């Protein structure tokens, strides 16, 4: 339980997302239309982790960086004593564009045809 008391983790995240769609009937052709869609997303993240000098993580790193001189028998600490602070920032932007053509019609009042074709990023 002391490990949890000696460590601080913080995560902050901001996300913005927007989707815009459009449906346009084609004049002169009953049942034919064009669909378009655009999606945009932006995300910012910040992670902060602090492990003070009493955590296993900090003590292990300190001990790993300590060297021994066989000639003098001296131990040399190659890191200053203290905690470990890790901060990471991340930013991402994503977008998607899709175009689609639709046909929905009836032939001779007994046959219904529904078709679509699209072009977009997978």
Secondary structure, DSSP 8 states (H G I E B T S, - for coil): -HHHHTEEEEEEEEEEEEEEEEEEE-TTSTTEEEEEEEEEEEEEEEEEEEE-TTSHHHHHHHHHTEEEETTTTEEEE-S-SS-EEEEEEEEEEEEEEEEEEEEEEEETTTEEEEEEEEEE--
